[in-house]
Amino acid sequence: MRNLLSELRISLVITVLLALIVCGIYPVVVWGISQILFPHQANGSLILRDGKIVGSELLAQNFTDPKYFHPRPSAAGETGYDGGSSGGSNLGPISKKLIDSVKGRVEAYRAENGLKPTDAVPADAVTASASGLDPHISVKNALLQVPRVAQARGISDDVVKQSISSCTEGRWLGVLGEDRVNVLKLNLSLDARP
């Protein structure tokens, strides 16, 4: 009996110590280090305009006006882009619902951007990301939207392309992924033009 009580006491002490370390000390240390070394990222990579938060570099927003670049489609929530319902549709590649949805998006994308029925459409323009909140589009997707955006804003295609170039992010570590454009940053840069 004495041996059992001794083992129980040791187990309780270890449990309490680990709880303090893992649930208290470690999170506070990581939070403190992140606040010192990476304060912008640690606080959500928020974008401010005129002292107001307009979004995060990490989350897509639904832009529908022709003068804005449009993000990837979203399956997060009923109307999409819902951070509280982040996730994909979980539809498989042979799902009729997914195939029909993508076909409809391809037709809408071509019509919206003045493309011919035979023009290729980038996959990221018609498929949602796994989270449904991906803030980036491919450079090709952005370039196909240039004529619509330029016309709606009454500016030249070259000016819009310059904005794309300034908002293009390269591969991570120079080798991983593809060049991409953050849609919110791009739209804000165009809005900031005189």
SULNOR-V860097 format. One record per helix or strand of 2 or more residues. SS is the DSSP state (hx for helix, st for strand). FROM is the first residue (numbers start at 1). TO is the last residue. Records with the same first field share a line. If there is no record, write none. Layout:
SS: FROM-TO ; FROM-TO
This chain:
hx: 2-37 ; 39-42 ; 83-85 ; 96-112 ; 123-125 ; 139-153 ; 157-167 ; 183-191
st: 46-49 ; 52-56 ; 136-138 ; 168-169 ; 180-182
